[in-house]
Amino acid sequence: MAKKNQVRNIGIPGINPPSDTCNDKYCPFHGKISIRGRLFEGVVVSDKPTRTVVVKWERRVYFPKYERFEKRFTKVNAHAPKCLHIKKDDKVIIGECRPLSKTKKFVVLAKVGENERT
Ligand SMILES: [Zn+2]
C-alpha cells in the first residue's frame, strides 16, 4: 500500500513535483497516472471545467508553393491536478497519458510561467 502524501517519481528530468499535495487519482505526482508519449508546452486558454484546462500552442506548417510557414494552433484538453493551482494564461508543460475521458489524454505536469497576452 502506498502511503498518503507520497510523491511519485514521474521519470521526466527537469520537472519537479509540486510542494502541495492532493488526493486526485489522475494526478501524476500523487495519483496513479503514468506519463508516456509526448510532452508539449502551451498556454492555458480556459480553466472553466473542474480539474480540466484547455491548452493551446503554436506549430508551423510549411507551404512549398509560397515557400513560407503558416501558423497553426493545436488545442487540447488536459487534466489539471489541484496541487498545481493552474489558472488561465499560465504557461504549462503537459504530458501525454492514457485517455482519462473522451477528450482528455494529457496531464499538466508543471507551470513554467505566465503569459503576457490574453
Ligand atoms: Zn497532486
Residues whose N, C-alpha, C, O or C-beta is under 5 A from the ligand:
A	BS01	ZN	T21 C22 C27 F29 H30 P81 C83
